[in-house]
């Protein structure tokens, strides 16, 4: 997103020291994004949940404001890397008091750079609940295409090399040739 409403953010690799706030962000029912929280998650301690997420996701980071780097606002993750198709998924969660401030799009943009240069991804995908309209609007603003719906989830896709503005033109049916 070009016009970040909030101050700059930083992302830091998740550590066990952040397990309590990380777990609280992911287990709250009113959150913007959720990953891998199932019926058994209430039996896990914060440390166990964080260890499981660190084991499952090599690229999992906390989101913080630049002026307050000790406070964790949320997290973002790259997961399900498919080396053959060069696709990777992005997920994240943010404390509700920071919604609408441009923080998650800023974190997303940093993770896209990581996916592109550190992993070699060509496409980034986001899977969200079909009824999560705020998340749908955000990913469309970021230039994602509505790829397909399945079991109440919508998977959006975007090439990592295309700027969001170009991808939005393609998404509006202009076609790739007219967009570039």
Secondary structure, DSSP 8 states (H G I E B T S, - for coil): --S-SS--EEEEE--GGGHHHHHHHHH-TT-S---S--TTGGGS-HHHHHHHHHHH-SEEEEEEETTBTTS--EEEEEEEEETTTTEEEEEEEE-GGGTTSSHHHHHHHHHHHHIIIII--SEEEEEEETT-HHHHHHHHHTT-EEEEEETTEEEEEEETTS-HHHHHHIIIII-HHHH-
